[in-house]
Amino acid sequence: MSRARIAAFWMLSCTWGIIMTMIGAIGAAVFLIMGHRPARVGYSYMFVIGQGWGAVSIGPFLWMSEGMAKQTEMRLHEAGHSIQNCLWGVLFPFIVIIPSLISAAVSSYAEHHSRWFERQATELGYKYCDF
């Protein structure tokens, strides 16, 4: 992972993707105060919170249940959503987050992960996030 890519990721997260980055930063601050320590996943920071509920990416911050955090594919997928925040910026909540939440609520796991925004997140995670 090059320093230039890390710098570009954070610059885009804090400008074009500022909406989700600010929400994620508030959540991250709460988790830090509660004693949770993040781990680095790609360019993002992952907080492992509880069990059995799943995972969510809020800008460059990943919140994952214990079981999900153990799965490399899920960590990469969620990190890919962080990259999507850089690509889609202020449109990210409308183009990716809201459709993803609706899809997750009404679709099977396989059907949900076949949607273009979920496939794109996985592809971006594998392409840009080294393990």
Protein Blocks (a to p, Z undefined) as FASTA:
>chain_A
ZZklmmmmmmmmmmmmmmmmmmmmmmmmmmmmnopacddehjbccddehehkbpadehjb
dcddfklmmpmklmmmmmmmmmmmmmnmmmmmmmmmmmmmmmmmmmcfklmmmpmklmmm
mmmmmmmmcZZ
